[in-house]
Amino acid sequence: MTGPLALVGSGEYLPAMAELEGRLLAGRPPRYVQLATAAAPEGPTSLAYWHGLGRDAARRLGVEQVVVDVTDRASADDPALAALVTDVGLAYLSGGNPGYLAETLRGTAVWTALAAAWRGGAALAGCSAGAMALADAVVSLRHPFAGGVAGVGLLHDVLVLPHFDRMLGRLASAGMQLLDQPPAGTTVVGIDELTALVWDPAEGRWSVTGRGSVWTFRGGTRLRHRDGETVTLAPPGGP
């Protein structure tokens, strides 16, 4: 059985989301693997900021912080970094540039190790860019029907939009068209800030946790799901 999978709208490593991170770690090895890869294009100062937040989160939870410092394709294929992804309780992909994250990780040694850990029972989470990159495709809201960038492929026929409550009022007409008319067979999932959509493999269901809502758009139907409610979505899988 795989571990749980969490798609988070915002708030990675912050006290407001510590309860979720604690639940994901419960009953698993006390090793919190963190990748700030999506922030790498912003430079070392941004990476240090995310590593610091991750250190504080691990300290609050009483677990070991394991930074897997992947910044480009070469480091993503580094066997030494891939070897850090062992005895994992929770592996977390934090925010930044979702296209860069997907293109950096896809098909590499580190991603192979992360996917294997999740299949072996470790929890896996992605916040903001991290959540977007876990799907088959990472959509561009400026050009939502142009195909986007290929993701790492754990979520099939799904497009993830984080920060949804903040983003909704800023969507251009093309973005609104994506919500009204998603590509055939595709579900657009909007996840509000400080909110997560979590796959529970033991129960075989997705459910919402957090202060906001998760929205699903498919085939002209729009549904809002609140804290504790189940969301009908295919189980995660893929390479």
SERO-4910 file (N, C-alpha, C, O; in steps of 0.05 Angstrom, whole numbers):
BEGIN
 pado doro    nc1    nc2    nc3   cac1   cac2   cac3    cc1    cc2    cc3    oc1    oc2    oc3
  Met    A     17    -24      0      0      0      0     18     25      0     37     26     15
  Thr    A     10     44    -17     25     70    -17     20     85      9      3     77     25
  Gly    A     36    106     13     30    125     34      9    145     26      0    144      3
  Pro    A      1    162     45    -18    183     38     -5    204     19     20    206     18
  Leu    A    -21    219      5    -12    240    -13    -28    265     -7    -52    265     -6
  Ala    A    -14    287     -2    -27    312      4    -21    334    -16      3    338    -23
  Leu    A    -42    346    -27    -39    369    -45    -48    394    -29    -71    396    -21
  Val    A    -29    412    -25    -33    434     -6    -34    460    -21    -17    466    -38
  Gly    A    -54    477    -15    -57    502    -29    -37    523    -21    -29    540    -38
  Ser    A    -29    524      4     -7    541     14     -1    534     43    -16    519     55
  Gly    A     21    544     53     27    542     82     47    521     90     48    514    114
  Glu    A     62    510     71     82    490     78    100    500    100    110    523     99
  Tyr    A    105    482    119    124    487    141    115    508    161    130    515    180
  Leu    A     91    519    158     81    540    177     66    527    199     54    505    196
  Pro    A     64    540    223     50    529    245     21    522    239      9    503    250
  Ala    A      8    538    221    -20    533    214    -24    506    201    -47    496    202
  Met    A     -4    494    189     -7    468    176      8    446    190     11    424    180
  Ala    A     17    452    215     32    432    230     15    407    237     26    385    237
  Glu    A    -11    411    242    -28    388    248    -29    369    224    -27    344    228
  Leu    A    -32    379    200    -32    362    176     -5    347    174     -5    323    169
  Glu    A     17    361    176     43    349    173     48    327    195     59    307    190
  Gly    A     38    333    219     40    313    241     24    288    234     33    266    240
  Arg    A      0    292    223    -17    269    216     -3    252    194     -4    228    194
  Leu    A      9    266    175     22    251    153     46    235    164     53    214    153
  Leu    A     59    245    184     83    232    196     75    210    216     92    193    222
  Ala    A     51    211    226     43    193    248     47    163    240     37    154    219
  Gly    A     61    149    257     65    120    252     87    114    232     91     91    224
  Arg    A    101    135    223    122    132    203    149    140    214    149    153    235
  Pro    A    171    133    201    197    141    211    199    172    215    188    187    199
  Pro    A    212    181    236    213    209    242    234    224    225    251    239    236
  Arg    A    233    220    199    251    234    180    234    250    160    218    239    146
  Tyr    A    238    276    160    222    295    144    239    304    121    255    323    124
  Val    A    236    292     98    252    298     74    240    322     60    216    323     54
  Gln    A    256    342     54    247    368     43    262    375     18    287    375     18
  Leu    A    247    382     -3    260    392    -28    248    420    -34    224    423    -38
  Ala    A    266    440    -34    258    467    -42    264    473    -71    268    496    -78
  Thr    A    266    453    -87    275    455   -115    260    476   -131    272    490   -147
  Ala    A    234    478   -126    218    498   -141    227    526   -137    221    544   -154
  Ala    A    241    532   -115    251    559   -110    279    563   -120    290    585   -117
  Ala    A    291    543   -131    319    545   -140    324    568   -160    345    581   -158
  Pro    A    306    574   -179    311    596   -197    313    623   -183    323    642   -195
  Glu    A    303    625   -158    304    650   -144    330    654   -130    336    676   -119
  Gly    A    348    634   -130    374    637   -119    377    626    -90    358    617    -78
  Pro    A    402    627    -80    409    615    -54    395    627    -30    389    614    -11
  Thr    A    389    653    -32    375    666     -9    347    654     -5    339    649     17
  Ser    A    333    650    -28    307    638    -26    308    609    -16    292    601      0
  Leu    A    328    594    -26    331    566    -17    336    565     13    325    549     27
  Ala    A    353    583     22    360    584     51    335    591     67    331    580     89
  Tyr    A    318    608     57    293    615     70    275    590     74    265    585     95
  Trp    A    272    575     52    255    551     53    267    529     71    253    515     86
  His    A    294    527     70    307    507     88    303    515    117    300    498    134
  Gly    A    304    541    122    299    550    150    271    544    160    267    536    182
  Leu    A    251    550    142    224    543    150    220    513    155    207    505    174
  Gly    A    233    497    137    231    468    140    244    459    166    235    440    179
  Arg    A    267    472    174    280    465    199    262    470    222    260    454    241
  Asp    A    249    494    222    231    501    244    207    481    245    199    473    267
  Ala    A    197    473    222    174    454    222    182    427    233    168    416    249
  Ala    A    206    418    225    215    392    236    220    393    266    214    374    280
  Arg    A    230    416    275    234    419    304    208    418    319    206    405    340
  Arg    A    187    432    309    161    432    322    150    404    324    137    396    344
  Leu    A    155    388    303    143    361    301    161    341    315    152    318    319
  Gly    A    185    348    323    203    330    337    214    309    320    218    286    328
  Val    A    220    316    294    231    296    275    256    308    263    262    331    266
  Glu    A    270    291    248    295    299    235    289    312    208    275    302    192
  Gln    A    301    336    204    300    349    178    321    337    160    344    334    167
  Val    A    313    329    136    331    318    116    328    336     91    308    333     76
  Val    A    347    354     86    346    371     62    358    356     39    381    348     40
  Val    A    343    352     18    353    341     -7    356    364    -26    337    373    -39
  Asp    A    380    374    -29    386    400    -41    388    398    -71    409    401    -83
  Val    A    365    391    -84    364    389   -113    358    417   -125    338    429   -119
  Thr    A    376    426   -142    373    453   -154    371    452   -184    363    471   -197
  Asp    A    380    429   -196    379    427   -225    379    397   -233    379    380   -215
  Arg    A    378    391   -259    377    363   -267    401    347   -258    399    323   -251
  Ala    A    425    359   -258    449    345   -250    447    336   -221    453    313   -215
  Ser    A    438    354   -204    436    346   -176    413    327   -171    413    311   -153
  Ala    A    392    329   -188    369    310   -185    377    282   -193    364    263   -185
  Asp    A    399    279   -207    409    252   -215    433    244   -198    446    224   -204
  Asp    A    439    259   -177    462    253   -160    454    229   -142    436    231   -126
  Pro    A    469    206   -144    462    183   -127    464    189    -97    449    177    -82
  Ala    A    482    207    -90    484    213    -61    459    227    -51    451    222    -28
  Leu    A    448    245    -67    423    258    -58    399    239    -59    383    239    -41
  Ala    A    398    222    -79    377    202    -80    378    183    -56    358    174    -46
  Ala    A    403    177    -46    406    159    -24    396    171      2    391    156     22
  Leu    A    392    198      3    381    210     27    351    203     31    340    205     53
  Val    A    339    194      9    310    188     10    306    159     19    297    142      4
  Thr    A    313    155     44    310    128     57    298    131     84    301    152     97
  Asp    A    284    110     93    270    111    119    254    137    122    256    150    143
  Val    A    238    143    101    224    169    100    197    167    115    183    148    111
  Gly    A    191    187    131    165    189    142    147    206    124    125    199    117
  Leu    A    158    230    117    144    249     99    164    262     81    185    271     90
  Ala    A    158    262     55    174    277     36    156    300     25    133    296     18
  Tyr    A    168    324     24    152    348     19    165    365     -3    189    371     -2
  Leu    A    150    371    -24    159    389    -45    146    416    -40    122    419    -41
  Ser    A    162    436    -35    152    463    -28    149    480    -53    153    471    -76
  Gly    A    141    506    -48    132    523    -70    153    538    -86    177    537    -79
  Gly    A    144    551   -107    162    565   -125    152    563   -153    129    570   -159
  Asn    A    169    554   -171    163    552   -200    155    524   -206    172    506   -206
  Pro    A    129    518   -212    121    490   -216    132    477   -241    139    454   -241
  Gly    A    135    493   -263    146    482   -287    175    474   -283    184    453   -293
  Tyr    A    190    491   -270    218    485   -264    221    460   -247    238    443   -252
  Leu    A    204    458   -227    205    435   -209    199    409   -225    214    390   -222
  Ala    A    179    409   -241    172    385   -256    194    377   -275    201    354   -277
  Glu    A    204    396   -290    225    390   -310    251    382   -297    267    367   -309
  Thr    A    256    392   -273    281    385   -259    279    356   -247    299    342   -248
  Leu    A    256    348   -237    254    323   -223    246    299   -241    255    277   -237
  Arg    A    230    304   -262    218    283   -277    239    264   -288    257    272   -303
  Gly    A    236    238   -282    253    217   -293    281    215   -281    298    202   -292
  Thr    A    286    228   -258    313    229   -246    315    209   -223    295    197   -215
  Ala    A    339    206   -214    345    187   -192    330    196   -166    319    179   -152
  Val    A    330    222   -161    316    231   -137    286    227   -139    274    218   -119
  Trp    A    274    233   -162    246    228   -164    239    198   -162    220    191   -149
  Thr    A    256    181   -174    252    153   -172    252    144   -143    236    127   -134
  Ala    A    271    155   -127    272    148    -99    248    159    -83    238    145    -66
  Leu    A    239    183    -90    215    193    -77    190    177    -83    175    170    -65
  Ala    A    187    169   -108    164    153   -116    165    126   -103    144    115    -94
  Ala    A    189    114   -101    192     88    -88    186     90    -58    173     72    -47
  Ala    A    194    111    -45    188    115    -17    158    117    -12    147    105      6
  Trp    A    145    132    -29    115    135    -27    102    108    -32     83    101    -17
  Arg    A    111     93    -51     99     67    -56    104     48    -33     90     28    -29
  Gly    A    126     53    -19    132     36      4    119     44     30    123     32     51
  Gly    A    102     65     29     87     73     52     93    101     64     79    109     82
  Ala    A    113    114     54    119    142     63     98    161     54     85    157     33
  Ala    A     93    182     69     75    203     61     89    221     41    114    226     44
  Leu    A     75    232     22     86    251      2     67    275      1     43    271      0
  Ala    A     78    298      1     62    323      0     75    343    -19    100    344    -22
  Gly    A     58    358    -33     67    380    -49     50    404    -43     26    403    -42
  Cys    A     63    427    -39     49    452    -34     53    471    -56     75    475    -66
  Ser    A     31    484    -66     32    504    -87     46    492   -111     34    474   -124
  Ala    A     69    501   -119     83    490   -142     88    460   -138     86    445   -158
  Gly    A     93    451   -114     97    423   -109     72    406   -115     74    384   -125
  Ala    A     48    417   -108     23    403   -115     19    402   -145     10    382   -155
  Met    A     24    425   -158     19    426   -187     37    406   -202     28    393   -221
  Ala    A     62    403   -193     81    386   -208     75    357   -205     85    341   -221
  Leu    A     59    349   -186     53    320   -182     34    309   -203     31    285   -205
  Ala    A     21    327   -218      2    318   -239     16    310   -265     40    313   -267
  Asp    A      0    301   -284     10    295   -310     21    320   -324     40    319   -339
  Ala    A      7    342   -319     14    367   -333     13    390   -314     -4    390   -295
  Val    A     29    410   -318     29    435   -303     18    457   -322     31    463   -342
  Val    A     -5    467   -315    -18    486   -333     -7    514   -330      1    522   -308
  Ser    A     -6    529   -352     -1    558   -352    -27    572   -353    -43    569   -372
  Leu    A    -32    589   -333    -58    604   -332    -60    625   -354    -81    633   -361
  Arg    A    -37    633   -365    -38    652   -387    -45    638   -413    -58    650   -430
  His    A    -36    613   -415    -42    598   -439    -51    570   -431    -37    550   -436
  Pro    A    -75    568   -419    -83    543   -406    -89    520   -426    -90    497   -417
  Phe    A    -93    526   -451    -99    505   -470    -75    499   -488    -78    486   -509
  Ala    A    -51    508   -480    -27    503   -496    -13    478   -489      8    472   -500
  Gly    A    -23    463   -470    -10    437   -462      7    439   -437     10    419   -423
  Gly    A     18    462   -431     35    466   -408     60    449   -409     70    442   -430
  Val    A     70    443   -385     95    428   -381     87    401   -369     69    400   -352
  Ala    A    100    379   -378     94    353   -366    102    353   -337    124    362   -330
  Gly    A     84    342   -320     91    338   -292    104    311   -286    112    298   -305
  Val    A    106    304   -261    118    278   -255     99    255   -257    108    232   -257
  Gly    A     73    260   -259     54    240   -267     42    222   -246     34    200   -252
  Leu    A     40    232   -221     25    216   -201     -5    220   -202    -20    203   -193
  Leu    A    -14    242   -214    -42    248   -216    -49    248   -246    -38    264   -261
  His    A    -68    232   -254    -76    230   -282   -101    246   -288   -120    246   -272
  Asp    A   -101    260   -310   -125    275   -319   -134    296   -299   -158    300   -295
  Val    A   -114    308   -285   -120    328   -264   -101    352   -269    -78    348   -274
  Leu    A   -112    376   -266    -96    400   -265   -101    413   -238   -123    417   -230
  Val    A    -79    420   -224    -81    430   -197    -76    460   -197    -56    470   -208
  Leu    A    -94    475   -184    -91    504   -181    -90    511   -151   -111    511   -139
  Pro    A    -67    517   -140    -65    524   -111    -72    553   -107    -78    567   -126
  His    A    -71    562    -82    -78    590    -75   -105    598    -88   -108    621    -96
  Phe    A   -124    579    -89   -147    584   -106   -164    607    -97   -174    622   -114
  Asp    A   -168    610    -71   -185    632    -62   -172    659    -68   -187    678    -73
  Arg    A   -146    661    -68   -132    686    -74   -130    690   -105   -131    712   -115
  Met    A   -128    667   -119   -124    669   -148   -149    674   -163   -148    687   -185
  Leu    A   -172    666   -153   -197    666   -169   -204    693   -180   -212    696   -203
  Gly    A   -201    714   -163   -208    741   -172   -188    753   -191   -194    774   -202
  Arg    A   -165    740   -195   -145    751   -213   -142    736   -239   -126    743   -256
  Leu    A   -159    715   -243   -157    700   -267   -165    716   -292   -186    729   -291
  Ala    A   -149    715   -313   -156    728   -338   -178    711   -351   -185    689   -341
  Ser    A   -189    720   -373   -210    706   -387   -202    678   -395   -219    660   -394
  Ala    A   -177    674   -403   -168    647   -411   -169    628   -387   -177    605   -390
  Gly    A   -162    638   -363   -163    621   -340   -191    614   -332   -197    592   -323
  Met    A   -209    634   -334   -237    628   -328   -249    608   -348   -265    591   -341
  Gln    A   -240    609   -373   -249    590   -393   -240    562   -386   -255    543   -390
  Leu    A   -216    560   -374   -207    533   -366   -225    522   -344   -230    497   -344
  Leu    A   -235    538   -326   -253    529   -305   -280    521   -317   -292    501   -310
  Asp    A   -290    538   -336   -316    533   -348   -316    509   -367   -336    495   -370
  Gln    A   -294    506   -381   -292    485   -402   -265    471   -400   -248    474   -417
  Pro    A   -261    454   -379   -236    440   -377   -233    421   -401   -253    413   -413
  Pro    A   -208    414   -408   -204    394   -430   -220    369   -424   -223    361   -400
  Ala    A   -229    356   -444   -246    332   -441   -231    311   -424   -208    305   -429
  Gly    A   -245    300   -405   -234    280   -387   -216    290   -365   -205    274   -350
  Thr    A   -213    317   -363   -195    329   -343   -212    342   -321   -232    354   -326
  Thr    A   -202    339   -296   -214    353   -273   -194    374   -264   -171    369   -259
  Val    A   -204    399   -263   -188    421   -251   -195    422   -222   -218    423   -214
  Val    A   -173    421   -205   -176    421   -176   -165    447   -165   -141    451   -167
  Gly    A   -182    464   -154   -173    488   -141   -172    484   -111   -191    476    -99
  Ile    A   -149    490    -99   -144    486    -71   -139    512    -57   -119    526    -64
  Asp    A   -156    520    -38   -152    546    -25   -127    546     -7   -116    525     -2
  Glu    A   -119    570      1    -96    572     18   -101    559     45   -124    559     55
  Leu    A    -80    549     58    -81    536     84   -102    513     84   -116    509    103
  Thr    A   -103    500     61   -122    478     57   -108    456     41    -91    462     25
  Ala    A   -116    431     46   -104    409     32   -125    389     23   -146    385     35
  Leu    A   -119    376      1   -134    353     -9   -116    328     -4    -94    327    -15
  Val    A   -125    309     12   -108    287     21   -120    261     13   -143    254     17
  Trp    A   -102    244      0   -109    217     -6   -102    199     17    -79    198     26
  Asp    A   -122    184     27   -118    165     48   -119    137     36   -141    128     28
  Pro    A    -96    123     33    -97     97     20   -112     76     36   -122     57     24
  Ala    A   -112     78     63   -127     59     79   -157     60     74   -170     40     73
  Glu    A   -167     85     71   -195     89     67   -202     90     37   -226     87     29
  Gly    A   -182     93     20   -187     94     -8   -203    118    -17   -220    116    -34
  Arg    A   -197    141     -5   -212    165    -12   -195    191     -9   -175    191      6
  Trp    A   -204    211    -24   -193    238    -21   -211    254     -2   -236    251     -3
  Ser    A   -200    270     15   -216    287     32   -202    314     37   -178    317     33
  Val    A   -218    333     45   -209    361     49   -202    365     79   -216    356     96
  Thr    A   -180    379     83   -173    388    110   -163    416    109   -148    423     91
  Gly    A   -171    433    129   -161    460    129   -184    481    131   -207    473    132
  Arg    A   -176    506    131   -195    527    136   -212    534    112   -234    546    114
  Gly    A   -202    528     88   -216    535     63   -230    512     50   -239    493     63
  Ser    A   -232    514     23   -247    494      8   -229    483    -15   -209    494    -22
  Val    A   -238    461    -25   -227    450    -50   -250    450    -71   -272    441    -65
  Trp    A   -243    460    -94   -263    462   -116   -256    443   -138   -232    440   -145
  Thr    A   -276    430   -150   -270    413   -173   -288    423   -197   -311    430   -194
  Phe    A   -275    423   -220   -288    432   -245   -284    410   -265   -261    403   -272
  Arg    A   -306    399   -274   -304    378   -295   -331    377   -311   -352    378   -299
  Gly    A   -328    376   -337   -352    373   -354   -373    393   -350   -397    387   -352
  Gly    A   -365    418   -344   -385    440   -339   -397    440   -311   -414    457   -305
  Thr    A   -388    422   -294   -398    421   -266   -378    432   -247   -354    425   -248
  Arg    A   -387    449   -229   -369    461   -209   -379    452   -181   -403    456   -174
  Leu    A   -361    440   -165   -369    431   -138   -350    443   -118   -326    445   -122
  Arg    A   -361    450    -95   -345    461    -72   -345    440    -50   -365    429    -43
  His    A   -321    434    -39   -318    414    -18   -304    427      6   -283    440      3
  Arg    A   -316    423     29   -306    436     54   -291    416     72   -291    392     66
  Asp    A   -281    426     93   -265    410    112   -280    384    120   -303    385    128
  Gly    A   -266    362    117   -277    336    124   -293    322    102   -299    299    105
  Glu    A   -299    336     81   -315    324     60   -298    308     40   -274    314     37
  Thr    A   -311    288     28   -297    271      9   -299    284    -19   -319    296    -26
  Val    A   -278    281    -34   -277    290    -62   -274    266    -80   -256    250    -77
  Thr    A   -291    265   -101   -290    243   -120   -268    249   -141   -271    267   -157
  Leu    A   -247    234   -139   -224    238   -157   -209    211   -158   -209    196   -139
  Ala    A   -198    205   -181   -184    179   -184   -161    177   -165   -149    197   -158
  Pro    A   -155    153   -156   -131    149   -138   -105    158   -152   -104    156   -176
  Pro    A    -86    166   -137    -60    173   -149    -46    147   -158    -51    126   -147
  Gly    A    -28    150   -178    -13    127   -188      9    138   -206     20    159   -200
  Gly    A     15    123   -227     35    133   -246     63    124   -239     67    107   -221
  Pro    A     83    134   -255    110    124   -252    123    132   -225    146    125   -220
***
